[in-house]
């Protein structure tokens, strides 16, 4: 309650009663939003979740009141959905727990960005217009949250409906941000229906018809896609390896041979079941495998893939070393003796049975604090202050997206030649959190990827909502691009998601396992894949115009006021 008693204002009994009711309303919104997200199986609440919140902020006239109530509601929302970020396991790094705790308080504050612009819009264009433009203000914030070193767009509103499969089919046109707009407008029209009912007693109003119309259009499109979308008929057999290693202990000095034996034993079982491609999870081996110090281990991997004629796609730390400082990039870091510089990356490597050349992708979207200290380039001293005990908080940022080409991989279906060999398999490799960025994932498909692979390690967070949310978000990436998505996770959840967003097979958390899946290969490009930024950019434009109009209004007011005061003095 201290949040609402910053200023000592004497309230009447009726005013106190109203304030308590408003607090309960914004908390109700936060709770309904929170339980709409995975792993809760009730996404339908999201279509009414914002109504209590809209009622409160629609009645408030000052920015302070709007933002205080907003923060409280979004704190409840954040607590339900992101409680797991600190890990809270007995082995968890203290810094990770501190970061997770800070996120619980910082994340609700960031939601004050759209509510603040909403306030500016009310002042510039009026209450009614502000309400109708609010979805665009929200989506512009969601897109902004995917940028800068503090990016963490985990709770994009469109992610709440991934379990409503028919509803999300329209994502191949509008994407996750478009789904956010649709959800928000349904809430707004139902809010108007509720307002109409309270004022006139009418159960059905124009808002009812508008919400129903949007819902029917989206559902009809989903039904149409389910009946009309036909798979290409081309498939490749993939082996997903889940070793279930302790992520904390793996980074300690240990027996590398034992780790490699585990991966190869599980991979051999996958090969015996017909796998053409093997996928290991993120940072499969906790060493810079290609640094020149692990020739024996590299040879063992090559021996396995050549004997079995199988590709290996694996998450792996990778580094470049510079013995001449003049040739090193600006972001290179010194080794212990300060004579050699290096860059290190959370990478994906593709080992081919047909060539010694190793294809590489270096992760671009790094986890704030977990993999990269925000703004460390501008303030280098932060890199020394903030470090995980597992030593992975200082990866370098990759330069470009890479699509892995797998010539010789056998694809069954219409596109195979007489030998069953085709050269058309092209895989997009995403590392962990990169799968939550819609437009970033689409950029791989724009480059020709016809299969999406996600290598990840969600074991840091124990048996919590985190791993299930991460898996569920990939459902939208499958639908947006109409691509099969494969997830190879260290401790789960490993799975295959088809282009309609259905999880066909999955492992259980914290089990040593492997999956053999027939992954559909698709080459068609969706509207969303071609134009992934239509709704974010449109929303951002609306927000910028509103800020501009409010600023001009303020300037004009100040100029007129100053002129008036000057004239009065002269008079």
N, C-alpha and C positions, 0 to 999 in steps of 0.2 A: 504493500500500500504506500510505501514511502515514495514510490515513483509518482504517485498522484497527490502527494502532500508536500511537494517541494516548496510551494508558496502557502503560507498560512492564511487560508481563505475560510471563513466561517460558512459552513453549508447548512442549509435547513434540513430537516428530517427527510423531506421529499427529495431534495437534491442528493442526499447521501444514498437514499434508496435507488434513485436513478443511476448513480455512478456505479453502485454494486451490480446493478443489472447490466450495465454496459461492460463492466469487467467480465462478467460471466458470459456475455455474448461473444466478446473477442476471444476468450478462452475456448468457448465452444467451437468457434471457427478454427482455431489452431488445432484442436483435438480432431475435429472432423477431417481437416486436411491431412494431419499426420497419419491417421488410420486408413486413409485412401491410398497410401503408398505401399509398395511391397515391403515386407512379406505378407501384410494383411490382405486377405482375398476380397476386399470390399471397395473396389475403385469407384463404385457408383456414388459414394458419399461426396466425391469431389464436385459433383454437379450442383450441390446445394451448400457446400462447405463455406463458401465466402459470403453467403447471404447475411448472417449475423454481423460479420465484420463490416460489410457495406452499409448496413443500417447505422452502425455507430459512426463511421467516418463521414457518412453523408450528412449527419446532423451537426458535426463539429465545424466550427468556423475558424479556429486558430490552428496554426501549424503545430504548436506545442501539444495541443489536445489530440490532434490526429496522430501524431507520431508516438505519443505516450501509449495510447491504446493499441496502436499498430505493433509497437515493440512487444507488448505483453502477449498479444495473440501469436505473433511469429516466434516468440520464445517457446511457447507451448508446442508449436509446430516443429521447431528445430529439436527440442528435447526428445520428442517421440521418434523423429526420423534419423537424427544424427548422433544419438547418445553413444553409439558404438565407436566413434572416431578415435577416442582416447585409448582404445583397446581394452583397458581395465583387466587384463589377464595378469597372472602372477609374474610373468616374465617381461611385461610391457616396459618399454623404455620410459623413464620419467619425463623426458622431453616430449614424447608422443602423448602422454597423458595430459601434460600441461597444454599442449597444442589443441588436443581434443576438448579440454575444458574451456579454453579461450574461444574456440569455434562456437560453442553453445551460446556464448554471450555476444560474439561479434556478428554471427550470421543474421540474427534478428535485426541488428542495427542496419545491415545492408539493405534490408527490405524497406527501410525508410526512404530509400532513393525514389521508388515509384510513388510512394504516398506523398512525398514532398513535391514532386512534379504535379501530382494530382491537386495538391493545394494551390500551386501556382496556376493551374488550369482553371480551378474554380474562381480564382480572383480575376483571371483574364477573360474567360469565356462563359462563366456561369456554371452553376451546380449541375444542371442537366447535361450540358456538353461534356463537362469533366467526367461524369459518370460513364458516358458512352465512349469516351476516349481512354478510360482507365486501362482496358486490356492492352492497348498499344504501349502505354507507359510501363506496364508490367513486363511485357515482352522485351522492350528495349533494355530494361534492367537485367533480365535473364541473359540477354546477349552480352551486355557489358560484363556480367559476372563470368563469362567465358574468356575474357580478355585480361591482360596485365598479369603480373607475377602472382597475384592473389586469386587467380581463377579457381573456381570450384562450383561449376554449374550442376551439381549433383541433383538438386531439387527442382529442376525445370518442371513446370506444372504438367507438361505433357507426359512426363515419366510416371505420373500417378495412375494412368489408365492402361498400362501395358498388359494387365490381366484381362482387360475388356477387348478381346481380340477383334471382334467385328468393328468396334469403334475406331481402332487404330489403323485400319486398312487405308484410310485417307492420308496417312502419313507419307505415302509415296508421291503425294502432291504437295502437302503443306509442311511435312516434317514435324519434329517435336515442338518447335516454336509455334507453328500453325495450330497444333493441338492445344497449346496453351491459350491461344486467342479464342478458339472455339469453346473451351471449358469456361473461360472468363465471361464470354458473352452469354452463355447459357445461364450462368450464375446471375448476371446483371438483369436479364429478362425475367428470370424467376423472382429476383428481388423486387422488380417493378410490379410483378403479379401480386406479391405479398403486400406491398405498399397499397396497391389498389384495393385489395381485400380489406385491409385495416381501415381505409378511408371511406369505402363505399359498400363493403360487404360483397362485392362481386368476386366470385371464385375464378372466373375465366376473364382474361383481359387480353389486350394486344400483346403484352409481354409473354403471356402463356403461349399464344400462337407463334410468336417469334422463336421462343425457346424450343417448342415442339418442332417447328419447321427445320431449324438447324439440326436438331437431333435426328429427325427422320432422314434428312439429306445424308448425314454422315453414316447412319446405319444402313441405308439403302446402298450407298457406295460400297460399304463393307460386304454386304451380301452379294452384290454384283461381282466384286473381286474374288470372293470365295468360290463363286460358280464359274467365273470366266478365266481366272488365272491358271494357265496350264504350265507345268514344269517343262523344261527343255528336253527332259529325258536323258540328259548326259550326267553321269555321276562319276565320282572318284572315291575310292575307299581310303579313309583316313584313320589313323590310329592316334587317339588322344591319351597322353600319358599323365597320370596323376600320382606322383611318388609319395605325397603326404609327409614331407619333411618338416621338422620344427624350424620355422623361419628365423628364430632367434639363434638357435644353436648352429644352424647351417653356416652362418657367417664366422663362426669360430674356427680356429685351425683344427682340421680333422683329416680323416682318411678319404682322400679323393677317389681312390680305387673303389672303395665301398659304394660311394655315391654313383660312380659310373657303372658299376656292376648292377645296381638297382635299376638305373635307367635302361641299360641294354637288355636286362632280363625281361622287363615289362615290354620293351619295344620288340623283342623277339617274339613274344606271344602275339603282339599285334600283327607282325609280319606273317606269322604262321596262319593268321586269320585272313590274310589277303591284303593288308594295308599297303598302299602305294606311297603314302606320305606319312611320316611320323611327326607329331608335334609335341615338344617338351614345353613345360611352363616357363614363366618369367624367371630369369637368373637361375637357370637350371643347375649350373655349377658356380660356386661362389669364388671364381678366380677369373683373371684375364686370360682366357684360354688361348688366345692367339698372340700372346705377348712374346712367345719364343721360349718360355720356361716350361711349357707343358706339351712338348712334342710327342711324348709317349701317349698321353690321353687323346691328343688329336688323331694320332695314328690308329688308336683303338676305334675311334668313331668312324674314321674312313674305312677301316677294315670291315666294320659291321655293315655300313650302308652299301659298300661295293659288293660284298658277298651276297647281300640280299636285294641289290638293285632297288633301293628305296631312298627317297629324299628324307632329309631331317631338317625340320624348321624348329629352331629352339631359341628361347630367350637366353641371353648370355651377357655378362659384363664384357665390355670391349674398351680398349684404350689405344691411343696413338701417342708415341713417344718422340720427343724432339731434342736431339743432342746439340743442335745448333739453335740457339735462342733467337737468332735473327729470322729463322724460318718458321718459328712457332706462332700460332694465332694469338690474338690478344687475350683470349679466354683461357689459355694454357696455364696450368698450375705447376708449381715447383715440386720436385721430389725431395726426399730428405736432404740430399747433399746440395740442393739448389743449383746443381749444374745441368740437370736434365729437366725439361718441362714435359708435361703430358696433359692430354684431355681424356676424360673417361665418360663412357656412355652406357646407359641401360639399353641394350641392343637386342635385335633379333638377327640371328645368322641362319643362312640356308646352306646346308652341306649337300652337294650333289654327288651321286655315284658315278657320274659321267665326266666330271672335270674337277680339277683341284681349286678352281676359282670359287671363292666363298662370297655369296651375295650378302650385303649387310643393310640393315636399317637401324638408325640411331634415334631413340625416343625424343620426340619434340615437346610433347605436352607433359611436363614434369609436375609431380605433386608438390604444391607449396609446402615448405618446411620439411616434408618427408624426403623429397629427392633434390630439392633446390631451395636454398634460402632466398626468399623474395628480395629483390633489389640488391643482391650481393654485388652485382657489377658496379652499381652506383656507390655502395657502401661496403667495401671489401672486408672491413673489420667484423661484419655480421657473420661471415663465414667461419671465423675463429670462435665466435661466441655461441653459435647454434650448431650443434652436431649430435647426431644419433650415436649411441654406443655401438650400433652395428655398422657404422661407417659408410652410410649410403646417402648422406644428406648433401652431397656436393657433385652430383652428376652434371655434365655439360649438356647443353641443349643441342639436339640434332639439327641438321641444316635443311633437310628436304625429305619429302615423302618418297617411298620406294615401293614399287610393286615387284614381287618376286616372280620370276619366270621359271617354270619347271618343265623344260622340254623333255619329252620321253616319258612323262607320267601317263599311265594308262587310264584313259577315260572310257567308260562303257556308255554306249548310246549312239546316236545318229552321226556324230562327228568323228568317230574313229575310222581309221583306214583298215586295210586288210590285216595288218599285224596287231591292231588294237592300240597302236601308238598315236598320240596326238601331241602337238606342241602348243596347245591352247590354254593350258592351266596357268592362271596368273593369280597369285594370292596377295591380298593386302594384309600386312602384319601390324597389329596394334598392340601396344604394351599397356596392359592394366587400365589405368584411368583414361587413357586416350579414347576408349570406347564410349565415353559419356559425351563426347563432342560431336554433334550431328554433322555440321558442315565439314569438319576435319575428316571424318570417316568418308564422307562423300567425295572428298578430293582424291582418295585412292581409287575409288570406282571410276571417277572421271579419267584416270590414267590407265584404265583398262582392267582393273582387278575384277575377276568373276567369282571370287570366293574371299570371305573375310575371316581371318584367324585372329583371336585375341589370346595372348599369353599373359597370365596373371598369377599373382600370389595373394589370395585373400585370407590366408591363414593368420595374418597379423592380428585379426580382430576377433578371433575365437568364434564360438557359435552365437552369432548375433545377427541383426538385420543386415549388416553391411554386405556380406557375401551374396545374400539373396537379392538385395537391391542391385548390386553390380551385375549379376547375371540378368536380371529383369530388364535393365536399361538396354542391353544388347538386343532385346526383342525389337525395339524401335529401329535400331540400325539395320536389322534384317528387312523390316517392312519398308523403310524409307528408300532403300537401294535395291530391294527385291534380290537380295543375295543371301545365300546360306552363311550363317555365322557359326564358327567353331570356337569354343573356349577350352583351352588347356590350362587348368589351374593346379597349383601345387597341392593344396589340400581340399579343393573343391570350391565352387561347383564347376565341374567340367561338363560340357553339353554340346549338343548340336541344335541349332534353331533354323527352321526352314524359312524360305522367303515370305511366308505369310505370318511369321512371328510365332509359330508353334514350336515348343520345345519337344523334340522327338525322343531324345534320350538324354539322361543326365546321371551323374554320379552323386553319391552322398558326401556330405562334408566329412573331412578328416578320415578318409579311407584311402588305402593304397589300392589303386585300381587303374584300369585302362578301358577305353571305349573304342569299339570298331564301328565306324559310321559310314554310310553312303551319302556323301555330300553332293547335293545337286549343283551343277555348274550353269550359271545364267549369264548371258551377255547383254540383254536388253537394258537400256538406260531409262530410268524413271524421270518424270518431270522434276521431282525434288532433287535428284542427283545432279541434273543440269543446272538448276537454279536454287541452291540451298539457302541463299541469304535474302530472298525476297521479303519475307515477313520480318526478320530482324532489322533489315535496313529501313523498311517502311516504318516500322515502329520507332526506330531511332530518329528518323526524320521528323515524325510527329512530335516526339519529346523535345527535339531541338527547336522546332517551331514554337512550341508552347513556352519554353524557357526564353526564347527570343521575344515573343509577344509580351510576356510578363516584364522582362527587362525594359523593353521600350515603354511600356505603360508606366513603369516606375520612374524612368527618366523624364518622360513627359510630365508626370505629376510633380516631380521635384522642380523641374524648370518652371512650370506654371506657378507653383507655390512660392518659389524664390522670386519670381517676377511680381507676384501679388504683394509679397512682403515689402519688396523694394518700392513698389508704387505707393503702398500705405505709408511708408516712411517719408517718401517725398511729399505726399499729401499733407 
